[in-house]
Amino acid sequence: MKSLTNYLDLSQQLPLIRKRLRETDRSTAALVLLSAIVALLVISPMLWLFVRAVEVEPARAYGLIVSPDTGWITVNSIILMGVVTFCSILLGVPLAVLTARTDIPYPRLWTIVAALPLVIPSYIGAIAFVGMFGSGGEIDSVFGVSIPTIDGLPGSILIITLYTYPYVFLTTRAALLSMDSSVVDAARTLNAGPFEAFRRVTFPQIRPGIAAGALLAGLYAISDFGTPAFMGANVFTSRIYWETTGFGREYAALLALQLIAIVAVVLVIEAGIGRDEDAGNSGGGEGSTIRLGNWKWPAMGFVSVLGTLTLIVPVAIFSRWLIYSEGDPIPAYEFQWEFAFNSVYLALLAALVASLFALPVAYYSGRANSLLSRILERATYVGFAVPGVVIGLALVFLGNRALPSLYRQGVWLLVFAYVVRFLPQAVGTVRSSVLQVDDKTIEAARTLNAGRFEAFRRVTLPLIMPGVVAGSILVFLTTMKELPVTLMLRPIGMETLVSLIWNAQDALAYRYAAIPALLLILISGLSMLVLLRQEGGEIS
């Protein structure tokens, strides 16, 4: 009887098992297809750019690539990236040690002061610095003190460093807080001095953290458009933009491909030196503390000066322009709430579309640990690694040739550019949430005869919704600040906060940039608040 019962049970179960297998095959195929479509859409602008560059006659392309002008652009861009990276390490690593391993008073306050410059777009910092310290600026006007002009490549290096060193600071500090500090204590008991213990024990353990932050700073420096353009530095991003607006689009396409090649080299370096196995074991962050003694006063003074330059100066200069600036009114640059509404509207659309695009990619990558899932997920990161001006240029080509009804005639091509640029932020947060969903929870729903789609809708989706919302907020906030894509693809007659800032500084009517700049600083501060909430309220 027992074997017969088993047989009967099996005969009843077989159709259900076959049904689930067919359902699994179909749903997996649909998931792979959706992920592949999203990945193809994300990389399509770069493919179009490559096709456009290939159309240039080989002799002419060679002449443009090897011209002295191109050589100087390449050298300037590499110098900008290299020096900013080096200076960011010089600032970020000591600040991380200061706030994580010393007895400096009020360490949380100084941590926030050191991290907050990351929330201010560097082009806003550039406008504020020139307005404060430049020729005819506030210092010159009030005190009659002439300060050497800050512009060109040196000025770009200074400004970008001041607003990108927090990448190194945050990643190094995280590495310091998670490293096994008992090894450092052991080295000190063997009569190693503080510097020798740091060089031989601490540095090897935090090196991947330093490398990760340094490469983020380097990628930001070479992809930044607003600061070099405002400071007059002749680098790839600013030159690509000017060539595009000046109808030198073939040359711009070749420059864009050269820039992509440099970015690819940087990403290969990142893959080589940012490996997790290089890091030390987690030790909870507890260990010996470096006693500063009387050095705590210079240390606090240094962080205070840095915070004043990066945070107080922009807010003060834009507030002064807002309150005290005089002159004939220029109606074309007057702030209107419609501009803020346009920025919010575009950012909301980008966040919504990015979330929809991210769901299949992140879910497939989180549930299927396969080579195909990793390739499709990584493909969505291409747009984030490529400067916005290059994506804008590619979509200008696409709009002119293939989609003239969308090019500067509506918002969807612009929203697509935002999604290509910032999709990884949504994919990363959603994937993290998917990885935290227990398989047993989904299987429990399946045993109650729920189909895969119904189990996803009723069980998985509510569980991963916090990740979806967080990713959407990140896309929303970064879209609000995006400059080159907005300038190149916004519909004719549609102004936003960043386009108003750009137009006002381009016409030297800086007072009209005050309100949109202060609004952007406020919104960027909210982005840091979101990031801190993602980490449980701790800056670590």
C-alpha positions in Angstrom: 0.0 0.0 0.0 2.8 2.3 0.8 4.5 2.0 -2.6 1.1 2.4 -4.3 0.4 5.6 -2.3 3.7 7.0 -3.3 3.0 6.1 -6.9 -0.4 7.9 -6.7 1.2 10.9 -5.0 3.9 11.0 -7.7 1.4 10.7 -10.4 -0.5 13.7 -9.0 2.7 15.7 -8.5 4.2 15.1 -11.9 1.9 17.4 -13.9 2.5 20.1 -11.3 6.2 19.6 -11.5 6.1 19.8 -15.3 3.9 22.9 -15.2 6.4 24.6 -12.8 9.4 23.6 -15.1 7.6 25.1 -18.1 6.7 28.1 -16.2 10.3 28.5 -14.9 11.7 28.2 -18.4 9.3 30.8 -19.8 9.8 33.2 -17.0 13.6 32.9 -17.0 13.6 33.4 -20.8 11.4 36.5 -20.4 13.7 37.8 -17.7 16.8 37.3 -19.8 15.2 38.9 -22.8 14.1 42.0 -20.8 17.6 42.3 -19.2 19.2 42.0 -22.7 16.9 44.7 -24.1 17.8 47.1 -21.3 21.6 46.4 -21.7 21.4 46.9 -25.4 19.5 50.2 -25.0 22.1 51.4 -22.5 25.1 50.7 -24.8 23.4 51.7 -28.0 24.5 55.4 -27.8 28.1 54.3 -27.7 27.6 52.0 -30.7 26.1 54.8 -32.6 29.1 57.1 -31.7 31.5 54.4 -33.0 29.6 54.1 -36.3 29.6 57.9 -36.7 33.4 58.1 -36.1 34.1 55.3 -38.6 32.4 57.3 -41.3 35.2 59.9 -41.1 37.8 59.3 -43.9 40.8 57.4 -42.5 43.4 60.0 -43.7 41.4 62.8 -42.2 40.7 60.9 -39.0 44.4 60.1 -38.6 45.3 63.8 -39.1 42.8 64.9 -36.5 43.9 62.3 -34.0 47.7 63.0 -34.3 47.3 66.8 -34.5 49.2 68.9 -31.9 45.8 70.3 -30.7 44.6 66.8 -29.9 47.9 66.0 -28.3 47.6 68.9 -25.9 44.0 68.0 -25.1 45.1 64.5 -24.2 48.0 65.7 -22.1 45.9 68.2 -20.3 43.1 65.7 -19.6 45.6 63.1 -18.2 47.4 65.8 -16.1 44.0 66.9 -14.7 43.0 63.3 -13.8 46.5 62.4 -12.4 47.0 65.6 -10.3 43.5 65.6 -9.0 43.8 61.9 -8.0 47.2 62.5 -6.3 46.0 65.7 -4.4 42.8 63.9 -3.4 44.9 61.2 -1.8 47.0 63.8 0.0 43.8 65.4 1.5 41.6 62.3 1.9 43.9 59.9 3.6 45.1 62.1 6.5 41.6 63.3 7.1 40.4 59.7 7.3 43.1 58.9 9.8 42.4 62.0 11.7 38.7 61.3 12.2 38.9 57.5 12.6 42.2 56.8 14.5 43.0 59.9 16.6 41.5 61.4 19.7 40.5 64.6 17.9 37.5 66.3 19.8 34.1 66.1 18.1 35.1 63.5 15.5 31.5 63.1 14.1 31.4 66.9 13.4 34.7 66.9 11.6 33.6 63.7 9.6 30.5 65.5 8.4 32.5 68.7 7.5 35.1 66.6 5.6 32.4 64.6 3.7 29.9 67.4 2.8 31.9 68.9 -0.1 30.8 65.9 -2.1 27.3 67.1 -2.3 28.1 70.4 -4.1 28.6 70.2 -7.9 32.1 71.3 -8.7 31.0 73.8 -11.3 29.0 75.7 -8.6 32.2 75.7 -6.5 34.1 77.1 -9.4 31.7 79.9 -9.9 31.8 80.7 -6.2 35.6 80.7 -6.0 36.0 83.0 -9.0 33.3 85.3 -7.5 35.1 85.4 -4.1 38.8 85.3 -5.0 39.0 86.2 -8.7 39.9 89.5 -10.3 37.1 91.9 -9.4 35.7 89.4 -6.9 34.4 90.0 -3.4 37.9 90.0 -1.8 39.3 92.4 -4.4 36.2 94.7 -4.1 36.0 94.8 -0.3 39.6 94.6 0.8 41.4 95.8 -2.3 43.6 92.7 -2.2 44.6 91.3 -5.6 44.9 87.6 -5.7 46.5 85.7 -8.6 43.9 84.7 -11.1 42.5 81.1 -10.6 41.6 79.8 -14.0 42.7 77.3 -16.7 44.1 73.9 -15.9 45.6 74.8 -12.5 42.3 76.4 -11.4 40.3 73.3 -12.6 42.7 71.0 -10.6 42.2 73.1 -7.5 38.5 73.2 -7.7 37.9 69.6 -8.7 40.3 68.4 -5.9 38.4 70.4 -3.3 35.1 68.7 -4.3 36.3 65.2 -5.1 38.7 64.4 -2.2 35.7 63.1 -0.1 35.7 60.0 -2.4 39.1 59.1 -1.0 38.2 60.3 2.5 35.0 58.1 2.8 36.4 54.9 1.3 39.7 55.2 3.3 37.8 55.9 6.5 35.5 52.9 5.9 38.6 50.7 5.4 40.2 52.1 8.6 37.0 51.4 10.6 36.7 47.8 9.4 40.4 46.7 9.4 41.9 44.4 12.0 43.5 46.9 14.3 44.9 44.2 16.6 47.7 43.7 14.1 48.7 47.4 14.5 48.7 47.0 18.3 51.0 43.9 17.8 53.4 45.9 15.7 53.5 48.7 18.3 54.4 46.2 21.0 57.4 45.2 18.8 58.7 48.7 19.1 57.5 49.9 15.7 56.9 53.7 15.7 53.5 55.2 14.6 54.8 56.0 11.1 56.4 52.6 10.6 53.3 50.8 11.9 51.2 52.8 9.5 53.5 52.1 6.5 54.1 48.4 7.2 50.8 47.3 8.7 47.9 49.8 8.3 48.6 51.0 4.7 48.6 47.5 3.1 45.2 46.8 4.7 43.5 50.1 3.6 45.2 50.2 0.2 42.1 48.9 -1.7 40.0 51.5 0.0 42.4 54.3 -1.0 42.6 52.9 -4.5 38.8 52.8 -4.9 38.4 56.4 -3.8 41.3 57.6 -5.8 39.9 56.0 -9.0 36.5 57.5 -8.3 38.1 60.9 -8.0 40.1 60.3 -11.2 37.1 59.2 -13.2 35.1 62.3 -11.9 38.0 64.6 -12.9 38.3 63.4 -16.5 34.6 63.3 -17.0 33.7 66.6 -15.4 32.4 69.1 -17.9 31.2 72.2 -16.0 34.4 73.1 -14.1 36.9 72.9 -17.0 34.5 74.7 -19.3 34.0 77.5 -16.8 37.7 77.8 -15.9 38.7 77.7 -19.6 40.7 74.5 -19.4 41.3 72.8 -22.8 40.4 69.2 -22.0 38.3 66.4 -23.6 34.9 67.2 -22.1 34.9 70.9 -22.8 36.4 70.5 -26.3 33.8 67.9 -27.2 31.0 70.2 -26.1 32.3 73.2 -28.1 33.0 71.1 -31.2 29.5 69.7 -31.0 27.8 73.2 -30.7 30.2 74.5 -33.4 29.2 71.8 -35.9 32.6 70.0 -35.7 30.8 66.8 -34.8 33.1 64.4 -36.6 36.1 65.7 -34.7 34.0 65.5 -31.5 33.1 61.9 -32.2 36.8 61.0 -32.5 37.7 62.9 -29.3 34.8 61.0 -27.6 36.2 57.7 -28.6 39.7 58.7 -27.3 38.1 59.7 -24.0 36.3 56.4 -23.8 39.6 54.6 -24.4 41.2 56.4 -21.5 38.2 55.7 -19.2 38.5 52.0 -20.2 42.1 52.0 -19.2 41.2 53.5 -15.8 38.5 50.9 -15.3 41.0 48.1 -16.1 43.3 49.6 -13.5 40.5 49.7 -11.0 39.7 46.0 -11.6 43.4 45.2 -11.1 44.2 47.0 -7.8 40.8 47.2 -6.2 40.4 43.5 -5.5 38.7 42.5 -2.2 41.4 39.9 -1.4 43.9 42.8 -1.0 41.9 44.0 2.0 42.6 42.9 5.6 40.1 41.0 7.7 37.4 42.8 9.6 38.3 43.5 13.1 35.4 45.8 14.2 37.5 49.0 14.1 38.5 49.0 17.8 42.2 49.5 18.6 44.8 51.9 19.8 44.1 55.6 19.3 46.8 58.1 18.3 47.1 60.8 20.9 47.3 64.3 19.2 48.2 66.3 22.3 48.6 70.0 21.3 48.4 69.0 17.7 44.7 68.7 18.0 44.3 72.5 17.6 46.1 72.7 14.2 44.2 69.6 13.1 40.8 71.1 13.9 42.0 74.4 12.3 42.9 72.6 9.1 39.5 70.9 8.8 37.8 74.2 9.6 39.6 76.0 6.9 38.8 73.3 4.4 35.1 73.3 5.4 35.1 77.1 5.1 36.5 77.0 1.6 34.3 74.2 0.3 31.1 74.8 2.1 30.8 78.4 3.5 32.3 80.2 0.5 29.7 78.9 -2.0 26.7 79.5 0.3 28.0 82.9 1.3 28.9 84.1 -2.2 25.5 83.1 -3.7 23.6 84.4 -0.7 25.4 87.8 -1.1 24.7 87.9 -4.8 21.1 87.1 -4.1 20.7 89.9 -1.5 23.0 92.7 -2.5 23.6 92.5 -6.3 22.5 95.5 -8.3 22.3 96.4 -12.0 19.9 96.5 -14.8 17.6 93.6 -14.7 18.0 90.9 -17.4 14.5 89.3 -17.8 15.9 86.4 -19.8 17.8 85.2 -16.7 15.2 85.9 -14.0 14.5 82.9 -11.9 11.1 81.4 -12.4 9.6 78.5 -10.4 8.8 76.9 -13.7 12.5 76.1 -14.0 12.6 74.3 -10.7 9.4 72.5 -11.7 11.0 71.4 -15.0 14.1 70.1 -13.2 11.9 68.1 -10.7 9.7 66.8 -13.5 12.6 65.6 -15.6 14.3 64.0 -12.6 11.0 62.3 -11.6 10.6 60.8 -15.0 14.3 59.7 -15.1 13.9 58.0 -11.6 10.7 56.2 -12.7 12.1 54.9 -16.0 15.4 54.0 -14.3 13.5 51.9 -11.7 11.5 50.1 -14.4 14.7 49.4 -16.3 16.6 48.3 -13.2 14.1 45.7 -12.0 14.6 42.9 -14.5 18.4 43.4 -14.6 18.8 43.6 -10.9 16.4 40.7 -10.2 18.1 38.4 -12.8 21.5 39.3 -11.6 20.6 38.8 -7.9 18.8 35.4 -8.4 21.0 33.9 -11.1 24.7 33.7 -10.4 25.8 33.1 -14.0 28.2 34.7 -16.4 25.3 35.9 -18.6 23.7 37.7 -15.6 27.0 39.4 -14.7 27.6 40.5 -18.3 24.1 42.0 -18.6 24.4 43.8 -15.2 27.9 45.2 -16.1 26.6 46.4 -19.4 24.3 48.8 -17.6 27.4 50.4 -16.0 28.8 51.6 -19.3 26.8 54.8 -19.2 28.0 55.7 -15.7 31.7 55.2 -16.6 31.4 57.4 -19.7 31.3 61.2 -19.3 27.9 62.8 -19.7 29.1 65.0 -22.5 29.9 61.9 -24.6 26.5 60.4 -24.0 25.0 63.7 -24.9 27.0 63.8 -28.1 26.0 60.2 -29.1 22.3 61.0 -28.6 22.7 64.2 -30.6 23.9 62.1 -33.5 21.1 59.6 -32.9 18.4 62.3 -32.7 19.7 64.1 -35.8 19.9 61.0 -38.0 17.3 58.5 -36.8 14.9 60.2 -34.4 14.5 63.9 -35.5 10.9 64.0 -34.1 12.4 63.4 -30.6 15.6 65.5 -30.8 14.9 68.7 -28.8 11.2 68.3 -29.5 10.2 66.5 -26.3 11.6 65.2 -23.1 12.0 61.5 -23.8 15.4 61.6 -25.5 16.7 63.7 -22.6 15.1 61.3 -20.0 16.7 58.3 -21.9 20.1 60.0 -21.6 19.6 60.5 -17.8 18.7 56.8 -17.5 21.7 55.7 -19.5 23.9 57.8 -17.2 22.5 56.9 -13.8 20.9 53.5 -14.2 23.7 51.7 -12.2 22.6 53.6 -9.1 19.2 52.0 -9.3 20.5 48.6 -10.4 23.0 48.5 -7.5 20.5 49.3 -4.8 17.7 47.0 -6.2 20.2 44.1 -6.6 21.3 44.5 -3.0 17.7 44.2 -1.9 17.1 41.2 -4.1 20.1 39.4 -2.5 18.6 39.8 0.9 15.4 38.0 0.0 15.4 34.5 1.4 14.7 31.8 -1.2 12.5 29.9 1.3 10.1 32.8 1.4 9.6 32.6 -2.3 9.3 28.8 -2.2 6.7 29.1 0.5 4.6 31.2 -1.8 5.1 28.7 -4.7 3.9 25.8 -2.5 0.6 27.7 -2.2 0.2 27.4 -6.0 1.3 31.0 -6.7 2.9 31.4 -10.1 6.3 33.0 -10.5 4.9 36.3 -11.5 2.3 36.3 -8.7 5.0 35.3 -6.2 7.2 38.1 -7.4 4.3 40.6 -7.2 2.9 39.6 -3.8 6.1 38.5 -2.0 9.4 39.6 -3.6 8.3 43.1 -4.8 7.2 44.3 -1.3 10.4 43.0 0.2 12.7 44.8 -2.3 10.6 48.0 -2.5 12.9 49.9 0.0 15.8 49.3 -2.4 13.7 50.4 -5.4 12.7 53.6 -3.6 16.3 54.3 -2.5 17.6 53.8 -6.1 14.9 56.0 -7.5 15.8 58.8 -5.0 19.5 58.6 -5.9 18.7 58.8 -9.6 16.3 61.7 -9.0 18.9 63.7 -7.0 21.9 63.1 -9.4 19.7 63.9 -12.4 18.9 67.3 -10.8 22.6 68.2 -11.0 23.5 66.8 -14.5 24.8 69.6 -16.7 26.1 68.6 -20.2 23.3 66.2 -21.0 20.7 68.8 -20.1 22.4 71.5 -22.2 22.7 69.3 -25.2 19.3 67.5 -25.2 16.8 69.6 -23.4 13.7 70.6 -25.5 13.9 74.0 -27.2 12.5 76.7 -24.9 12.7 74.5 -21.8 14.9 75.9 -19.0 16.0 74.1 -15.8 18.0 75.0 -12.8 21.3 73.9 -14.2 20.7 75.5 -17.6 19.8 78.8 -15.9 23.1 78.6 -13.9 25.1 77.9 -17.1 23.4 80.7 -19.0 23.9 83.2 -16.2 27.6 82.5 -15.8 28.1 82.4 -19.5 26.7 86.0 -19.7 28.7 87.0 -16.6 25.3 87.7 -14.8 26.3 85.7 -11.8 23.6 87.1 -9.5 21.0 85.3 -11.5 22.7 82.0 -10.7 22.2 82.5 -7.0 18.7 81.0 -6.4 19.1 77.9 -8.6 22.6 77.3 -7.1 21.4 77.5 -3.6 18.4 75.2 -4.4 20.8 72.7 -5.9 23.1 72.8 -2.8 20.0 72.2 -0.7 18.9 69.3 -2.8 22.4 67.8 -3.0 22.5 68.0 0.8 19.4 65.9 0.9 21.2 63.3 -1.3 23.9 62.9 1.4 21.1 62.5 4.0 19.7 59.7 1.9 23.1 58.0 1.6 23.5 58.2 5.4 20.1 56.7 5.9 21.1 53.9 3.6 24.1 53.2 5.9 21.9 53.3 9.0 22.7 56.8 10.0 26.4 56.2 10.4 29.1 57.8 8.2 31.3 54.8 8.1 
